[in-house]
Amino acid sequence: EVAVEAFLDDRIKFTGIAPVIEKVLRAGSVHHLNSLEDVIACDREARREAQEAVSALAARPAWA
């Protein structure tokens, strides 16, 4: 959701969506989701990672 929203807002290129998702998946550790709070915390962490990846891509020059 974060990467697609960034694309729709013209902050990253379409081709930037997959790298953002890949970074989030690689950064995530294995979590035991035993409660709704665990799921929410995992989601929050993934969204934070995605925002960081989007910011890094958005900061790159257009020709890069």
N, C-alpha and C positions, 0 to 999 in steps of 0.2 A: 504494500500500500504506500509506503513512504517513497519508494523509488518511482512508482508510477505517478504519484502526485507531483513529485519533483519534475518529471518529464512533462506532465500536463501544464505545469506552471512555467515551462521553458527554462528550468534551472539546470537540467541535464539533457543530453541527447537521448534518443530512443535506445541507442546502443549502450548507454550507461546503466540501463536497468539491470541487465544480467550481472555485470560486475558488482553492483551494490548488493544484490541478493547473494552472490557467491561469497562476498566478504562477510556478510552476516552469518551465513551458514558455516564458514570456516572459523569464525571467531567464537561461535557458540560452543559451549561445553555441554556435555550430557547432563541433563537435569532429570531428577525424579520428580514428576509432577503428581504430588499426592493430594493437592488441594487446589481450590480455585485461586487462592493467594499465590501458590507456586506458578500457576499458569500466567497470572497477571504479571508477576515479577519477571518471568521469562519473556513475555511479550514486551514489557517495558525495556528490558535489556536489548532485545533484538531491534526495537525501534530506535534506541539510542545509537546502536552500532550503524544502523542504516542512515541515520541523520549525519553521522560523522563521515560516512562514505560519500553521501550526496554532497556534503560541504567540500570534501576534498576534490571531487570531480568538478563541481561548480567553480572552484578556484583556479582550475587549470585553464590555460589560454585556449581559445577556440581551435587553434591550429594543432594543438597537441593531441 
